[in-house]
Amino acid sequence: MRRRLPMTLVAASLTLACLAAMDRASAGDGRIDTLEEMFATLKGCWRPPALPRGDPGMQITVLVAFQRDGAILGKPRITFETPEASQADSVAYRIAVMETLQHCTPLPFTESLGGAVAGRPFALRFDDRRNHPKPTEKRAWLTTTTL
């Protein structure tokens, strides 16, 4: 004689199994759930332009907003470039930034992050200074004098 489990117990165990499977799938599906992950993903896509040896590189900042699905909303806008950069470097970095945004988007946002960032502008700074400038300020307060 075979025992039968009550239907409510079978339904409850199936529900728990489905929820556990969905949780495992969402944790490892590569979707972006935090701002930190979003910035890390964009940083991973960034490829600075090839510059001649000795070129100091530059900084460039772009203002961009995203839709819920991770696509770019509107048109990204360059808001800052290193003032000392040559015209050729400036163009090379603008192209590299736009290629980064084209290759990385749409970003795979989770539903919660997509709702949180939709329409909000982000200033993304790309810093590729190869010879970081040394401070020009004298540190008089650290100099010791023997009297």
HELIX and SHEET records of a PDB file:
HELIX    1   1 MET A    7  ALA A   27  1                                  21    
HELIX    2   2 LEU A   35  CYS A   45  1                                  11    
HELIX    3   3 GLN A   87  CYS A  104  1                                  18    
HELIX    4   4 GLU A  111  VAL A  117  1                                   7    
HELIX    5   5 ALA A  140  LEU A  142  5                                   3    
SHEET    1   A 3 ILE A  72  GLU A  81  0                                        
SHEET    2   A 3 GLN A  59  PHE A  66 -1                                        
SHEET    3   A 3 PRO A 121  ASP A 127 -1                                        
END                                                                             
